[in-house]
Amino acid sequence: MEENYIVSARKYRPLSFESVVGQQALTQTLRNAIRQNHLAHAYLFCGPRGVGKTTCARIFAKTINCLQPTAEHDACNECESCRAFNEQRSFNIHELDAASNNSVDDIRSLIEQVRIPPQIGKYSVYIIDEVHMLSAGAFNALLKTLEEPPSYAIFILATTEKHKVLPTILSRCQVYDFSRITIADTIAHLQYVARQEGVDASEEALNVVAQKADGGMRDALSIFDQLVSFCGNKITYERTIEVLNVLDTDYYFRLVDMALSGDVPGSLLLFNEVLNKGFDAHHFVTGFAQHLRDVLVSKDPQTVSLLETSEAIRRRYQEQATRCAAPWLFSALDMANTCDIQYRTAKNKRLTVELMLVKLTQLLQPASHSHHKPAAEQPKLQAQPQPKQESHQQPVQPKPAATPAPAPAQPKPAPAPASAPVPNIPNLPQIPTIPSIPSATAGMPKAEQPMAQAAEEKQNAPFSIGQFNSAWAGLKDLFPEDPRLASVFSLYTPELKTEEQQCVLTLTNPWQHKEVRAHMRVIEDYLHRKLHNDYLKLVLQVAEYMPELSAVTAEDKLKRMIEKNPSLSVMRTRLNLILD
């Protein structure tokens, strides 16, 4: 066992521009600046964590101070300056952690140090890490020196949050934006580290590590060390997802297969298995949405490059993409995204996910089961009555002139029983109706009878308070795009006046009154349909509030007492009384 163990993030830290992973454009720009001797006095390196900002700053400082650079203008690692840098005893490179040295006094000490020229090499390089942590006063103290430093001083500022750096600082620096390290570059570097350490690591396992690191090489190497501690010299995919508590992508592949086959019970059992393993349901939904996105981009050779994964898993995505139609993927993605949005506010979160799974597995089913059978049965039902009618008519009158005879019978409307799945539904409660009233149009002129008949057709069915409350609660579904208006129907219940056939809604503010008034016709029509009563009217009113009462102080009480009894003021003066 090694006595002085060094973590991989430090042991395999790049020592030259060529060994920096995933930042070829930036490293080439810095090498060209050194080659052409176009060095700026201030640089700003910004980007996500663990992508090489501080490492590139150190390599840059080491290279510009090398006394014997190579033909490619890289550091020689043999001169006194390079050896001092490698042994961490160089006096030309000064690092300051702005997270813990962010005051004005710290920056003033740095400015005093800038006045000292380098002893070995050409430049004194000052690397300020996490520069966005500096206070406003510290930034202002640094401005003048940063704009006009001595000829031998170079500042390199590093930050993960460029938007927090003052614009006056940004304008004085050359800004280099470091990008996230891709999955492929991370896997390649981890394979190199595994070979150097004698570790047998599968590509699928390293792909999980790269996904977990989210573009940061330092995080990827830290996770790699953790896996070596658990797995030893052989890292497998199964052990990796166990250690990192990562949901296996095989669940998502299986779920898509179940959805394509319409296996509702299987999808629900798979989701239950995921929950039993301790994974969060929301994490499952977002992961499944990402999986559907990856399947979608795998359908087209032009977009398959957007899939950041290993080659083995890429082939599996492409195989499943051939079995998924693009419209189905669009609908499935919309369902997963809707579930992701609704999950945060849902009270029954598990049911929300399970409803999404049920809808997903039924996407392909209605096209083959729900609509074709009734359509196929209708011609048979229509064709049966017609031969019977003709068999009775032909012996009586074969001539075409007798064809009006079937008109009174009207056999074609007979297929109305074709919509007869209704009798299979359990008995529904009968809606009470008022007794029929004798027609009032018997003695009216014919011109006035249609209007009177229309008035007679109005429904006037009695209803209970419970039926009214149920119909009122359903109003919120009429306005899904206006949650504030929908909330009115949940918060307020009108006062029902059956004798006047009115429901009086008392609102708390004029805005609610205005919005409900604008939709009065829609609301009344809905209540008329639900209650089968066209005479019900909605009456709106705004509640009157009493003025707010403020707290009464001791001075207020004394003032009121003196108003009622003025002698209290004389007594207070003579006895020199004060309020407690």
RAMOKA-V51972 format. One record per backbone hydrogen bond with DSSP energy under -1.0 kcal/mol. CO is the residue of the C=O (numbers start at 0). NH is the residue of the N-H. E is the energy in kcal/mol with one decimal. If there is no record, write none. Layout:
{{CO NH E} {CO NH E}}
This chain:
{{6 9 -1.1} {6 10 -2.9} {7 11 -2.6} {9 12 -1.2} {16 19 -1.1} {22 26 -2.5} {23 27 -2.2} {24 28 -1.7} {25 29 -2.3} {26 30 -2.2} {27 31 -2.2} {28 32 -2.0} {29 33 -2.0} {30 34 -2.5} {31 35 -2.6} {32 37 -2.5} {40 154 -2.4} {41 173 -2.0} {42 156 -3.1} {43 175 -3.2} {44 158 -2.2} {45 177 -3.5} {49 216 -2.4} {51 55 -2.2} {52 56 -1.9} {53 57 -2.1} {54 58 -2.5} {55 59 -2.6} {56 60 -2.2} {57 61 -2.7} {58 62 -2.4} {59 63 -2.2} {62 65 -1.1} {69 72 -1.8} {73 69 -2.4} {78 82 -2.6} {79 83 -2.4} {80 84 -1.9} {81 85 -2.7} {82 86 -2.0} {83 88 -3.1} {84 87 -1.6} {91 124 -3.0} {93 126 -3.1} {95 128 -2.3} {96 99 -1.0} {96 100 -1.4} {101 134 -1.8} {102 106 -1.5} {103 107 -2.2} {104 108 -2.0} {105 109 -1.7} {106 110 -2.4} {107 111 -2.0} {108 112 -1.7} {109 113 -1.6} {112 115 -1.5} {123 153 -2.3} {124 93 -3.0} {125 155 -2.8} {126 95 -3.0} {127 157 -2.5} {128 97 -2.3} {129 132 -2.0} {130 133 -1.8} {134 138 -2.4} {135 139 -2.2} {136 140 -2.0} {137 141 -1.5} {138 142 -1.1} {141 145 -2.5} {142 146 -1.9} {143 147 -2.2} {149 152 -1.6} {151 123 -3.4} {153 125 -2.8} {154 42 -2.4} {155 127 -2.2} {156 44 -3.5} {157 130 -2.3} {158 46 -1.3} {160 163 -1.5} {161 164 -1.7} {165 168 -1.1} {165 169 -2.1} {166 170 -2.3} {168 171 -1.3} {169 172 -1.5} {173 43 -3.0} {175 45 -2.6} {181 185 -2.2} {182 186 -2.6} {183 187 -2.3} {184 188 -2.2} {185 189 -2.5} {186 190 -2.3} {187 191 -1.7} {188 192 -2.4} {189 193 -2.7} {190 194 -2.1} {191 195 -2.0} {192 196 -1.9} {193 198 -2.9} {199 234 -2.8} {201 205 -2.1} {202 206 -1.9} {203 207 -1.6} {204 208 -1.9} {205 209 -2.5} {206 210 -2.3} {207 211 -2.4} {208 212 -2.1} {209 213 -1.0} {214 180 -2.1} {215 219 -1.8} {216 220 -2.4} {217 221 -1.9} {218 222 -2.3} {219 223 -2.2} {220 224 -2.1} {221 225 -1.8} {222 226 -2.2} {223 227 -2.2} {224 228 -1.9} {225 229 -1.2} {226 230 -3.7} {227 231 -1.8} {232 199 -3.4} {234 201 -2.0} {235 239 -1.8} {236 240 -2.2} {237 241 -1.3} {238 242 -2.3} {239 243 -2.7} {240 245 -1.6} {247 250 -1.5} {248 252 -1.9} {249 253 -2.4} {250 254 -2.2} {251 255 -2.1} {252 256 -1.9} {253 257 -2.3} {254 258 -2.3} {255 259 -2.2} {256 260 -1.5} {257 262 -2.6} {261 263 -1.4} {262 266 -1.7} {263 267 -2.0} {264 268 -2.3} {265 269 -2.2} {266 270 -2.1} {267 271 -2.1} {268 272 -2.1} {269 273 -1.9} {270 274 -2.1} {271 275 -2.3} {272 276 -1.1} {273 278 -1.6} {274 277 -1.8} {279 283 -1.8} {280 284 -2.1} {281 285 -2.5} {282 286 -2.2} {283 287 -2.1} {284 288 -2.3} {285 289 -2.0} {286 290 -2.0} {287 291 -2.5} {288 292 -2.0} {289 293 -2.2} {290 294 -2.3} {291 295 -2.3} {292 296 -2.3} {293 297 -1.0} {295 298 -1.3} {299 303 -1.1} {302 305 -2.0} {303 306 -1.5} {306 308 -1.1} {309 313 -2.0} {310 314 -1.9} {311 315 -1.4} {312 316 -2.2} {313 317 -2.2} {314 318 -2.0} {315 319 -2.0} {316 320 -2.2} {317 321 -1.2} {319 322 -1.1} {324 328 -2.0} {325 329 -2.3} {326 330 -2.3} {327 331 -2.5} {328 332 -2.6} {329 333 -2.1} {330 334 -2.2} {331 335 -2.4} {332 336 -2.5} {333 337 -2.4} {334 338 -2.4} {335 339 -2.0} {336 340 -1.9} {337 341 -2.6} {338 342 -1.8} {341 345 -1.2} {347 351 -1.5} {348 352 -1.7} {349 353 -2.5} {350 354 -2.5} {351 355 -1.5} {352 356 -2.1} {353 357 -2.4} {354 358 -2.5} {355 359 -2.1} {356 360 -2.3} {359 362 -1.2} {364 367 -1.8} {364 368 -1.1} {365 369 -1.3} {370 374 -1.0} {371 375 -1.9} {372 376 -1.8} {373 377 -1.5} {376 380 -1.8} {377 381 -2.1} {378 382 -2.0} {379 383 -1.2} {384 388 -1.6} {385 389 -2.1} {386 390 -2.2} {387 391 -1.2} {388 392 -1.4} {389 393 -2.4} {392 396 -2.5} {398 401 -1.4} {399 402 -1.9} {401 404 -1.8} {402 405 -1.1} {403 406 -1.2} {405 409 -2.1} {410 413 -1.9} {411 414 -1.2} {412 415 -1.8} {413 416 -1.4} {414 417 -3.2} {415 418 -1.6} {416 419 -1.5} {421 424 -2.0} {447 451 -1.8} {448 452 -2.7} {449 453 -2.1} {450 454 -1.8} {451 455 -2.1} {452 456 -1.5} {454 457 -1.1} {458 533 -3.0} {463 467 -2.0} {464 468 -2.7} {465 469 -2.1} {466 470 -2.1} {467 471 -2.7} {468 472 -2.2} {469 473 -1.1} {471 474 -1.4} {473 476 -1.1} {474 477 -1.8} {478 481 -1.1} {481 485 -2.3} {482 486 -1.9} {486 490 -2.2} {487 491 -2.2} {494 503 -2.8} {496 501 -2.3} {500 536 -1.8} {501 496 -3.3} {502 538 -2.5} {503 494 -3.1} {504 540 -1.9} {506 542 -3.3} {508 512 -1.6} {509 513 -2.5} {510 514 -2.4} {511 515 -2.6} {512 516 -2.1} {513 517 -1.7} {516 519 -1.3} {518 522 -2.1} {519 523 -2.6} {520 524 -2.3} {521 525 -2.0} {522 526 -2.2} {523 527 -2.5} {524 528 -2.1} {525 529 -2.4} {526 530 -2.5} {527 531 -1.3} {531 460 -2.4} {536 502 -2.2} {538 504 -3.3} {540 506 -2.9} {552 556 -2.0} {553 557 -2.3} {554 558 -2.4} {555 559 -2.0} {556 560 -2.1} {557 561 -2.4} {558 562 -1.7} {559 563 -1.5} {560 564 -2.4} {564 567 -1.9} {565 568 -1.2} {566 570 -2.3} {567 571 -2.2} {568 572 -1.8} {569 573 -2.3} {570 574 -2.2} {571 576 -2.1}}
